[in-house]
């Protein structure tokens, strides 16, 4: 397996560019009480260079998202009585995804039976590159074989507990041999895997990158949603999935380091990482 240390460059922005030049991202997520996950993911994708981002949510979340975020566009889908995606929203969501460069599936999406059916079927049929996180992964863990029937490239971003569910082992076993486990899973299912945590491991089964940015202040709810958005924004610009995940985890961690210097680790919240993304991108562009 090749150990990668060199980071990819951020694509240049031509003088005659327009918003369509940098791709369209679709964030599919949210349920009642979890609108913030979608908002942070969508905003992070825009901060990471995507030209257009749409937050696709259960309809009752539209007024909440309209208040929480300004720059992404919004689209509502059929919902269950619990305020999550209904199973019959699948066809409409799949048709919508055909108009996008890349997608993120899972932030705040919930785990009830209807939503699980929606997620598992969407993962099989969506053709554009997709980042799967949070309850997207937890729903996937009920039938990992879906990965063998999928239509497009995927980046999975589990934390150790989510990785344990996907692999059917204990979280302690994940932490004992992170690189090997991540590489074997990625190779078996032909996905890119970013196993989060201290020294996040990014691998496609052939290459492995171990991230060195980030700090314990990022151990707070919502930072994973920001990472998903960063990777989505990079995919929208045409960066291939392994490199998008590699660069995404590095810049996300760098933003966390910038936030820690400004706020102190104990006081950090996920939006501090989101707000530090521009400085992280600027620093990478100056050194790269």
Backbone as numpy.savetxt, mean C-alpha at the origin, in Angstrom:
# Nx Ny Nz CAx CAy CAz Cx Cy Cz
20.18 -15.82 -4.40 19.34 -14.63 -4.40 20.22 -13.38 -4.40
19.90 -12.42 -5.24 20.70 -11.20 -5.37 20.32 -10.20 -4.28
21.32 -9.70 -3.55 21.09 -8.68 -2.54 21.25 -7.30 -3.18
20.20 -6.51 -3.13 20.17 -5.20 -3.80 20.39 -4.11 -2.75
21.26 -3.18 -3.06 21.48 -2.03 -2.17 21.20 -0.70 -2.87
21.31 -0.68 -4.18 21.12 0.55 -4.93 19.64 0.87 -5.06
19.28 2.11 -4.80 17.89 2.53 -4.90 17.60 3.07 -6.30
16.41 2.82 -6.83 16.05 3.39 -8.13 15.85 4.89 -8.04
15.95 5.54 -9.17 15.72 6.99 -9.24 14.22 7.28 -9.36
13.84 8.44 -8.90 12.47 8.91 -9.12 12.37 9.41 -10.56
11.35 8.99 -11.30 11.27 9.38 -12.71 11.27 10.90 -12.89
11.96 11.40 -13.93 11.95 12.84 -14.20 10.57 13.31 -14.61
10.32 14.59 -14.46 9.02 15.17 -14.79 9.19 16.13 -15.97
8.77 15.71 -17.16 8.98 16.54 -18.35 8.32 17.91 -18.24
8.90 18.88 -18.91 8.38 20.25 -18.85 6.95 20.35 -19.39
6.60 19.49 -20.35 5.27 19.56 -20.94 4.30 18.55 -20.30
4.62 18.10 -19.09 3.79 17.09 -18.43 2.42 17.66 -18.04
1.46 16.76 -17.93 0.14 17.09 -17.36 -0.18 16.00 -16.34
-1.30 16.13 -15.64 -1.57 15.18 -14.54 -1.68 13.74 -15.02
-2.11 13.55 -16.26 -2.20 12.19 -16.78 -0.85 11.55 -17.03
0.19 12.37 -17.15 1.53 11.85 -17.40 2.00 10.94 -16.27
1.54 11.21 -15.06 2.09 10.55 -13.87 1.15 9.49 -13.30
0.18 9.09 -14.09 -0.64 7.95 -13.73 -1.80 8.25 -12.80
-2.75 7.31 -12.82 -3.96 7.42 -12.00 -3.99 6.27 -10.99
-4.15 6.61 -9.72 -4.20 5.61 -8.67 -5.59 5.46 -8.08
-5.96 4.24 -7.76 -7.26 3.94 -7.16 -7.04 3.29 -5.80
-7.55 3.89 -4.74 -7.48 3.33 -3.40 -8.84 2.73 -3.06
-8.90 1.42 -2.90 -10.14 0.71 -2.60 -10.08 0.28 -1.15
-10.88 0.91 -0.30 -10.82 0.59 1.11 -11.87 1.32 1.90
-11.78 1.19 3.20 -12.67 1.89 4.10 -13.88 1.09 4.52
-14.29 1.30 5.73 -15.57 0.85 6.26 -15.92 1.83 7.37
-17.09 1.71 7.92 -17.50 2.67 8.95 -16.50 2.66 10.10
-16.02 3.86 10.46 -15.02 3.99 11.51 -13.59 3.94 11.04
-13.35 3.67 9.74 -11.99 3.50 9.23 -11.71 4.38 8.01
-12.36 5.52 7.95 -12.16 6.40 6.80 -10.76 6.99 6.75
-10.14 7.17 7.91 -8.82 7.78 7.94 -7.78 6.99 7.19
-7.89 5.66 7.18 -6.91 4.82 6.48 -6.91 5.14 5.00
-8.09 5.29 4.42 -8.19 5.59 3.00 -7.67 7.00 2.71
-8.03 7.94 3.56 -7.59 9.32 3.36 -6.07 9.44 3.37
-5.42 8.80 4.34 -3.96 8.88 4.42 -3.30 8.18 3.23
-3.84 7.04 2.83 -3.27 6.31 1.69 -3.38 7.14 0.41
-4.55 7.73 0.18 -4.76 8.52 -1.04 -3.87 9.76 -1.06
-3.78 10.45 0.09 -2.93 11.63 0.16 -1.46 11.26 -0.04
-1.04 10.13 0.53 0.36 9.70 0.38 0.68 9.37 -1.07
-0.27 8.79 -1.79 -0.04 8.49 -3.20 0.18 9.77 -4.00
-0.59 10.79 -3.71 -0.41 12.08 -4.40 0.92 12.72 -3.99
1.26 12.66 -2.72 2.54 13.22 -2.26 3.73 12.45 -2.85
3.48 11.25 -3.35 4.55 10.43 -3.92 4.60 10.50 -5.43
3.82 11.40 -6.01 3.98 11.68 -7.42 2.87 11.27 -8.35
1.86 10.55 -7.88 0.75 10.18 -8.77 0.04 11.44 -9.27
-0.38 11.41 -10.52 -1.04 12.58 -11.09 -2.47 12.74 -10.62
-3.18 11.63 -10.48 -4.57 11.62 -10.04 -4.78 10.43 -9.12
-5.56 10.62 -8.06 -5.89 9.52 -7.16 -7.37 9.60 -6.81
-8.03 8.44 -6.86 -9.43 8.34 -6.47 -9.54 7.44 -5.25
-10.29 7.88 -4.25 -10.60 7.05 -3.10 -11.96 6.39 -3.34
-11.96 5.06 -3.46 -13.18 4.28 -3.70 -13.63 3.69 -2.37
-14.79 4.09 -1.88 -15.22 3.74 -0.53 -16.70 3.37 -0.51
-17.18 2.68 0.54 -18.62 2.50 0.72 -19.30 3.86 0.75
-20.49 3.93 0.20 -21.13 5.24 -0.05 -21.27 6.10 1.19
-21.53 5.51 2.34 -21.75 6.35 3.51 -20.49 7.07 3.99
-19.32 6.65 3.47 -18.09 7.32 3.85 -17.80 8.56 3.01
-18.54 8.77 1.93 -18.25 9.90 1.05 -18.26 11.25 1.78
-19.26 11.55 2.63 -19.21 12.84 3.33 -18.02 12.97 4.28
-17.62 11.86 4.89 -16.47 11.89 5.79 -15.19 12.16 5.01
-15.01 11.47 3.90 -13.81 11.67 3.08 -13.77 13.07 2.48
-14.93 13.61 2.15 -14.97 14.96 1.58 -14.45 15.99 2.57
-14.60 15.72 3.86 -14.08 16.62 4.89 -12.61 16.34 5.18
-12.23 15.05 5.19 -10.89 14.66 5.62 -9.81 14.94 4.58
-10.16 14.92 3.30 -9.15 15.07 2.26 -9.70 15.90 1.11
-8.81 16.63 0.44 -9.24 17.58 -0.57 -8.80 17.20 -1.98
-7.57 16.74 -2.14 -7.00 16.56 -3.47 -7.44 15.29 -4.19
-7.65 14.16 -3.51 -8.16 12.98 -4.23 -9.62 13.18 -4.64
-10.00 12.56 -5.74 -11.42 12.48 -6.08 -12.03 11.31 -5.32
-13.36 11.27 -5.24 -14.06 10.27 -4.44 -15.09 9.54 -5.29
-15.27 8.26 -4.96 -16.30 7.47 -5.64 -16.91 6.49 -4.64
-18.24 6.49 -4.56 -18.93 5.62 -3.63 -19.42 4.34 -4.28
-19.45 3.25 -3.49 -19.84 1.93 -3.98 -20.90 1.32 -3.06
-21.67 0.35 -3.57 -22.69 -0.31 -2.74 -22.09 -0.86 -1.45
-22.87 -0.78 -0.36 -22.36 -1.13 0.95 -23.29 -2.09 1.69
-22.74 -2.75 2.69 -23.54 -3.58 3.58 -24.20 -2.69 4.64
-25.07 -3.27 5.44 -25.71 -2.48 6.49 -24.69 -2.08 7.56
-23.52 -2.75 7.57 -22.46 -2.41 8.52 -21.57 -1.29 8.01
-21.78 -0.84 6.79 -20.98 0.25 6.25 -19.69 -0.18 5.60
-19.63 -1.42 5.10 -18.45 -1.90 4.38 -18.86 -2.26 2.95
-17.88 -2.64 2.11 -18.19 -2.98 0.73 -19.12 -4.19 0.67
-20.19 -4.07 -0.10 -21.08 -5.21 -0.34 -20.47 -6.11 -1.40
-20.80 -7.39 -1.35 -20.28 -8.33 -2.34 -20.63 -7.90 -3.75
-21.86 -7.39 -3.94 -22.28 -7.04 -5.30 -21.65 -5.75 -5.81
-20.77 -5.12 -5.01 -19.99 -3.98 -5.52 -18.83 -4.43 -6.39
-18.58 -5.74 -6.42 -17.41 -6.27 -7.10 -17.35 -5.87 -8.58
-18.42 -6.09 -9.31 -18.41 -5.81 -10.75 -18.15 -4.34 -11.03
-18.79 -3.47 -10.27 -18.61 -2.04 -10.46 -17.17 -1.61 -10.14
-16.61 -2.18 -9.08 -15.23 -1.84 -8.70 -14.23 -2.35 -9.74
-14.46 -3.56 -10.24 -13.55 -4.11 -11.26 -13.59 -3.27 -12.52
-14.77 -2.85 -12.94 -14.89 -2.00 -14.12 -14.20 -0.66 -13.91
-14.33 -0.11 -12.70 -13.68 1.17 -12.40 -12.16 1.03 -12.46
-11.63 -0.08 -11.94 -10.18 -0.27 -11.89 -9.54 -0.31 -13.27
-10.33 -0.67 -14.29 -9.79 -0.75 -15.65 -9.31 0.60 -16.16
-9.76 1.68 -15.54 -9.38 3.02 -15.98 -8.17 3.57 -15.23
-7.55 2.76 -14.36 -6.47 3.26 -13.51 -5.15 2.57 -13.81
-4.06 3.29 -13.54 -2.72 2.77 -13.76 -2.34 1.73 -12.72
-2.74 1.97 -11.47 -2.40 1.08 -10.35 -3.44 1.26 -9.26
-3.50 0.28 -8.35 -4.50 0.32 -7.29 -3.88 -0.08 -5.96
-4.53 0.35 -4.88 -4.24 -0.13 -3.53 -5.53 -0.72 -2.99
-5.44 -1.91 -2.40 -6.63 -2.60 -1.91 -6.42 -2.99 -0.46
-7.30 -2.52 0.41 -7.27 -3.01 1.77 -7.28 -2.02 2.91
-6.77 -0.80 2.77 -6.74 0.09 3.94 -8.14 0.29 4.55
-8.30 -0.15 5.79 -9.56 0.06 6.50 -10.76 -0.65 5.92
-10.58 -1.70 5.13 -11.68 -2.26 4.35 -12.58 -3.19 5.16
-12.10 -3.70 6.29 -12.93 -4.58 7.12 -12.86 -6.04 6.70
-13.54 -6.89 7.50 -13.38 -8.33 7.30 -14.68 -9.11 7.32
-15.83 -8.48 7.17 -17.06 -9.30 7.22 -17.18 -10.16 5.96
-18.13 -11.07 5.96 -18.22 -12.07 4.90 -18.42 -11.45 3.52
-19.27 -10.43 3.42 -19.51 -9.80 2.11 -18.25 -9.12 1.59
-17.58 -8.40 2.47 -16.37 -7.71 2.06 -15.27 -8.70 1.71
-15.20 -9.81 2.45 -14.20 -10.83 2.14 -14.42 -11.37 0.72
-15.65 -11.66 0.36 -15.96 -12.15 -0.99 -15.56 -11.10 -2.02
-15.89 -9.86 -1.74 -15.54 -8.74 -2.62 -14.03 -8.68 -2.84
-13.26 -8.74 -1.75 -11.81 -8.63 -1.84 -11.20 -9.81 -2.59
-11.59 -11.02 -2.23 -10.98 -12.20 -2.85 -11.25 -12.25 -4.35
-12.43 -11.86 -4.76 -12.73 -11.87 -6.19 -12.04 -10.72 -6.91
-11.94 -9.58 -6.25 -11.24 -8.46 -6.87 -9.76 -8.77 -7.06
-9.15 -9.43 -6.08 -7.73 -9.78 -6.19 -7.47 -10.72 -7.36
-8.41 -11.58 -7.65 -8.24 -12.50 -8.78 -8.35 -11.81 -10.12
-9.16 -10.77 -10.21 -9.53 -10.22 -11.53 -8.87 -8.89 -11.87
-8.41 -8.15 -10.88 -7.86 -6.83 -11.19 -6.57 -7.00 -11.99
-6.43 -6.26 -13.07 -5.31 -6.46 -13.99 -4.16 -5.48 -13.79
-4.43 -4.30 -13.24 -3.36 -3.32 -13.07 -2.50 -3.70 -11.85
-1.27 -3.20 -11.77 -0.46 -3.45 -10.57 -1.20 -3.00 -9.32
-1.12 -3.80 -8.26 -1.88 -3.49 -7.05 -1.04 -3.72 -5.81
-1.22 -2.84 -4.82 -0.62 -2.99 -3.50 -1.70 -3.52 -2.57
-1.41 -4.59 -1.84 -2.39 -5.19 -0.93 -1.88 -5.00 0.49
-2.74 -4.43 1.36 -2.31 -4.14 2.72 -3.48 -4.35 3.69
-3.15 -4.36 4.97 -4.13 -4.32 6.05 -5.17 -5.43 5.91
-6.47 -5.06 5.97 -7.50 -6.09 5.87 -7.59 -6.70 4.47
-6.97 -6.08 3.48 -6.83 -6.77 2.20 -6.02 -8.04 2.39
-4.97 -7.97 3.21 -4.15 -9.14 3.51 -4.87 -10.12 4.43
-5.58 -9.58 5.41 -6.28 -10.47 6.34 -7.39 -11.25 5.64
-8.07 -10.62 4.70 -9.05 -11.35 3.90 -8.37 -12.37 2.99
-7.25 -11.98 2.41 -6.50 -12.89 1.55 -6.03 -14.13 2.31
-5.71 -13.97 3.58 -5.18 -15.10 4.36 -6.20 -16.23 4.50
-7.48 -15.97 4.23 -8.48 -17.03 4.29 -8.41 -17.93 3.06
-7.74 -17.46 1.98 -7.56 -18.28 0.78 -6.39 -17.73 -0.03
-5.18 -18.06 0.41 -3.98 -17.53 -0.23 -3.85 -18.03 -1.67
-4.51 -19.13 -2.00 -4.40 -19.66 -3.37 -4.96 -18.71 -4.41
-5.70 -17.70 -3.97 -6.16 -16.65 -4.89 -4.98 -16.05 -5.64
-3.82 -15.96 -4.98 -2.64 -15.37 -5.62 -2.24 -16.14 -6.87
-2.50 -17.41 -6.90 -2.16 -18.23 -8.06 -3.13 -18.06 -9.21
-4.23 -17.37 -8.98 -5.24 -17.17 -10.03 -5.39 -15.71 -10.42
-4.50 -14.87 -9.94 -4.67 -13.44 -10.16 -4.32 -13.06 -11.60
-4.72 -11.86 -11.99 -4.52 -11.39 -13.36 -3.37 -10.40 -13.50
-2.97 -9.74 -12.42 -1.95 -8.69 -12.54 -0.89 -8.79 -11.47
0.17 -7.97 -11.58 1.25 -7.97 -10.59 0.80 -7.40 -9.25
1.38 -7.92 -8.17 0.96 -7.49 -6.83 2.14 -7.28 -5.91
2.00 -6.27 -5.05 2.92 -6.01 -3.96 2.14 -6.22 -2.66
2.61 -7.12 -1.81 1.99 -7.37 -0.51 2.85 -6.72 0.56
2.22 -6.03 1.53 2.97 -5.29 2.54 2.56 -5.70 3.95
2.77 -6.96 4.35 2.33 -7.39 5.67 3.27 -6.98 6.80
2.71 -6.72 7.98 3.52 -6.70 9.19 3.63 -8.14 9.68
4.47 -8.43 10.68 4.71 -9.84 11.05 3.45 -10.64 11.37
2.47 -10.06 12.05 1.26 -10.81 12.37 0.47 -11.15 11.11
0.40 -10.20 10.16 -0.28 -10.48 8.90 0.48 -11.52 8.09
1.81 -11.45 8.12 2.62 -12.46 7.43 2.38 -13.84 8.02
2.25 -13.90 9.34 2.00 -15.18 9.99 0.67 -15.77 9.53
-0.35 -14.93 9.37 -1.66 -15.42 8.88 -1.54 -15.91 7.44
-0.82 -15.17 6.62 -0.66 -15.57 5.23 0.08 -16.90 5.10
1.10 -17.08 5.93 1.94 -18.27 5.84 1.43 -19.42 6.70
0.46 -19.16 7.57 -0.07 -20.20 8.44 0.89 -20.64 9.52
1.67 -19.70 10.06 2.63 -20.00 11.11 2.50 -18.97 12.22
3.27 -19.11 13.28 3.24 -18.16 14.39 4.07 -16.92 14.04
3.65 -15.76 14.59 4.38 -14.52 14.34 5.83 -14.62 14.81
6.07 -15.34 15.90 7.45 -15.51 16.39 8.31 -16.23 15.37
7.71 -17.17 14.63 8.47 -17.88 13.60 8.80 -16.97 12.43
7.92 -16.03 12.14 8.19 -15.04 11.09 9.44 -14.24 11.45
9.50 -13.79 12.68 10.58 -12.92 13.11 11.92 -13.65 13.22
11.90 -14.96 13.37 13.15 -15.70 13.51 13.95 -15.79 12.22
13.25 -15.74 11.07 13.96 -15.93 9.80 13.26 -15.12 8.71
13.26 -13.81 8.86 12.44 -12.92 8.04 12.80 -13.00 6.55
14.08 -12.94 6.24 14.48 -12.90 4.84 14.11 -14.19 4.11
14.43 -15.31 4.72 14.14 -16.59 4.06 12.64 -16.78 3.87
11.87 -16.52 4.91 10.42 -16.71 4.82 9.82 -15.81 3.76
10.23 -14.53 3.75 9.69 -13.59 2.78 10.04 -14.01 1.36
11.29 -14.40 1.14 11.73 -14.79 -0.20 11.00 -16.05 -0.68
10.83 -17.02 0.19 10.14 -18.25 -0.20 8.68 -17.98 -0.55
8.02 -17.14 0.23 6.62 -16.82 -0.05 6.51 -16.07 -1.38
7.39 -15.07 -1.58 7.36 -14.29 -2.81 7.62 -15.16 -4.04
8.58 -16.08 -3.92 8.89 -16.96 -5.05 7.74 -17.91 -5.34
7.14 -18.45 -4.29 6.07 -19.42 -4.49 4.88 -18.80 -5.21
4.50 -17.57 -4.80 3.29 -16.96 -5.35 3.58 -15.91 -6.40
4.87 -15.69 -6.72 5.28 -14.75 -7.77 4.73 -13.35 -7.50
4.97 -12.89 -6.28 4.57 -11.55 -5.88 5.81 -10.82 -5.36
5.68 -9.52 -5.17 6.66 -8.75 -4.42 6.15 -8.64 -3.00
7.01 -8.91 -2.04 6.63 -8.89 -0.64 7.49 -7.88 0.11
6.84 -7.00 0.85 7.55 -6.09 1.76 7.14 -6.47 3.17
8.00 -7.23 3.84 7.73 -7.67 5.21 8.17 -6.56 6.15
7.18 -5.86 6.70 7.44 -4.65 7.47 8.04 -4.95 8.84
8.57 -3.90 9.45 9.18 -4.00 10.76 10.57 -3.42 10.74
11.32 -3.61 11.83 12.71 -3.16 11.86 13.48 -3.83 10.73
14.09 -3.01 9.86 14.78 -3.50 8.66 13.80 -4.29 7.77
12.84 -3.56 7.26 11.84 -4.14 6.34 12.53 -4.88 5.20
12.03 -6.07 4.90 12.59 -6.92 3.84 11.70 -6.80 2.60
12.28 -6.42 1.48 11.56 -6.37 0.20 12.16 -7.43 -0.72
11.31 -8.29 -1.27 11.83 -9.36 -2.12 10.80 -9.78 -3.16
11.31 -10.24 -4.29 10.45 -10.87 -5.30 10.81 -12.35 -5.45
11.59 -12.86 -4.51 12.04 -14.25 -4.56 13.38 -14.42 -5.25
13.77 -13.45 -6.08 15.09 -13.47 -6.73 16.01 -12.42 -6.16
15.44 -11.26 -5.85 16.19 -10.15 -5.30 15.70 -9.87 -3.88
16.58 -9.33 -3.06 16.18 -8.93 -1.71 16.84 -7.60 -1.37
16.04 -6.73 -0.79 16.52 -5.43 -0.30 16.11 -5.31 1.16
17.06 -4.94 2.02 16.76 -4.76 3.44 16.88 -3.28 3.76
15.78 -2.68 4.19 15.72 -1.24 4.40 16.40 -0.83 5.71
17.04 0.33 5.68 17.75 0.80 6.87 17.21 2.11 7.41
16.16 2.66 6.81 15.57 3.88 7.35 14.42 3.53 8.29
13.95 4.53 9.02 12.81 4.32 9.92 13.23 4.22 11.37
12.26 4.27 12.28 12.52 4.29 13.71 11.28 3.85 14.48
11.41 3.54 15.78 10.27 3.04 16.55 9.12 4.02 16.70
9.33 5.30 16.44 8.23 6.25 16.49 7.16 5.97 15.45
7.52 5.18 14.43 6.57 4.84 13.37 5.65 3.69 13.77
5.87 3.13 14.95 5.01 2.05 15.44 3.73 2.64 16.01
2.91 3.17 15.12 1.66 3.83 15.50 0.65 3.63 14.39
-0.61 3.56 14.74 -1.64 3.24 13.76 -1.67 4.19 12.58
-1.72 3.63 11.38 -1.87 4.43 10.17 -0.61 4.58 9.35
0.57 4.30 9.93 1.79 4.47 9.13 1.84 3.47 7.97
1.25 2.29 8.16 1.19 1.33 7.06 0.33 1.82 5.91
-0.73 2.55 6.22 -1.57 3.12 5.17 -0.80 4.16 4.36
0.07 4.91 5.04 0.91 5.87 4.34 1.88 5.14 3.41
2.50 4.06 3.89 3.41 3.29 3.04 2.69 2.75 1.81
1.50 2.22 1.98 0.74 1.72 0.84 0.54 2.81 -0.20
0.23 4.01 0.27 0.05 5.13 -0.65 1.33 5.52 -1.36
2.45 5.47 -0.66 3.73 5.80 -1.29 4.03 4.82 -2.42
3.88 3.53 -2.14 4.14 2.53 -3.18 3.17 2.70 -4.34
1.91 2.97 -4.05 0.93 3.22 -5.11 1.36 4.38 -5.99
1.78 5.48 -5.37 2.20 6.64 -6.15 3.37 6.33 -7.07
4.30 5.50 -6.61 5.45 5.13 -7.43 5.03 4.19 -8.57
4.13 3.25 -8.28 3.61 2.38 -9.35 2.91 3.20 -10.43
2.19 4.22 -10.02 1.48 5.06 -10.99 2.43 5.70 -11.99
3.67 5.95 -11.57 4.65 6.59 -12.44 5.43 5.60 -13.30
5.02 4.33 -13.26 5.62 3.34 -14.13 6.81 2.62 -13.56
7.11 2.81 -12.28 8.21 2.06 -11.65 7.75 0.62 -11.45
8.60 -0.33 -11.77 8.19 -1.73 -11.67 8.01 -2.12 -10.20
7.20 -3.15 -9.91 6.77 -3.41 -8.53 7.88 -3.60 -7.51
8.94 -4.37 -7.82 10.00 -4.55 -6.83 10.66 -3.21 -6.50
10.98 -2.43 -7.51 11.63 -1.16 -7.27 10.71 -0.16 -6.59
9.41 -0.20 -6.91 8.45 0.68 -6.24 8.38 0.36 -4.75
8.37 -0.94 -4.42 8.33 -1.33 -3.02 9.64 -0.97 -2.31
10.75 -1.22 -2.98 12.07 -0.92 -2.42 12.21 0.58 -2.13
11.93 1.40 -3.13 12.04 2.84 -2.95 10.98 3.34 -1.97
9.79 2.74 -2.03 8.71 3.16 -1.15 9.04 2.98 0.32
9.58 1.81 0.69 9.87 1.59 2.11 11.02 2.49 2.57
11.99 2.75 1.69 13.10 3.62 2.05 12.61 5.06 2.29
11.82 5.59 1.37 11.35 6.97 1.51 10.37 7.11 2.66
9.53 6.10 2.88 8.60 6.10 4.00 9.38 6.13 5.32
10.42 5.30 5.43 11.25 5.31 6.63 12.00 6.61 6.80
12.49 7.17 5.70 13.19 8.45 5.76 12.25 9.55 6.24
11.01 9.54 5.75 10.01 10.50 6.23 9.77 10.32 7.73
9.76 9.06 8.19 9.63 8.81 9.61 10.80 9.35 10.41
12.00 9.27 9.86 13.18 9.80 10.54 13.13 11.33 10.61
12.65 11.94 9.54 12.49 13.40 9.52 11.44 13.82 10.55
10.33 13.08 10.61 9.27 13.38 11.58 9.77 13.20 13.01
10.59 12.17 13.24 11.11 11.92 14.59 11.98 13.07 15.07
12.77 13.63 14.17 13.61 14.76 14.56 12.77 15.98 14.92
11.65 16.14 14.24 10.79 17.30 14.49 9.86 17.12 15.69
9.36 15.89 15.88 8.31 15.67 16.87 8.78 14.89 18.10
9.84 14.08 17.94 10.21 13.12 18.97 9.44 11.84 18.78
10.09 10.71 18.93 9.47 9.42 18.63 8.18 9.15 19.42
8.12 9.43 20.73 6.90 9.08 21.46 5.66 9.83 21.00
5.83 11.01 20.43 4.68 11.84 20.05 4.27 11.69 18.59
4.96 10.86 17.84 4.67 10.75 16.42 3.33 10.08 16.15
2.64 10.59 15.13 1.44 9.94 14.60 1.62 9.81 13.09
0.75 9.02 12.47 0.94 8.68 11.05 0.96 9.90 10.15
0.16 10.91 10.45 0.15 12.09 9.59 1.46 12.87 9.66
2.24 12.68 10.73 3.57 13.30 10.76 4.45 12.70 9.66
4.34 11.39 9.46 5.09 10.73 8.40 4.60 11.21 7.03
3.29 11.29 6.88 2.71 11.81 5.63 3.21 13.22 5.33
3.21 14.07 6.35 3.62 15.46 6.14 5.10 15.59 5.82
5.90 14.59 6.22 7.35 14.65 5.98 7.75 14.06 4.63
6.80 13.50 3.89 7.15 12.89 2.60 7.81 13.86 1.62
7.34 15.09 1.47 8.00 15.98 0.51 9.49 16.18 0.82
9.83 16.33 2.10 11.24 16.51 2.45 12.03 15.23 2.17
11.41 14.08 2.40 12.10 12.81 2.12 12.36 12.65 0.63
11.38 12.95 -0.19 11.57 12.86 -1.64 12.64 13.83 -2.11
12.60 15.04 -1.57 13.60 16.04 -1.97 15.00 15.59 -1.59
15.15 15.01 -0.40 16.47 14.54 0.03 16.96 13.41 -0.87
16.08 12.50 -1.26 16.49 11.40 -2.13 16.89 11.91 -3.51
16.17 12.88 -4.03 16.49 13.41 -5.34 17.82 14.17 -5.32
18.14 14.80 -4.20 19.40 15.55 -4.10 20.61 14.62 -3.98
20.41 13.46 -3.35 21.53 12.53 -3.15 21.63 11.49 -4.26
20.48 11.25 -4.95 20.49 10.20 -5.98 21.01 10.67 -7.30
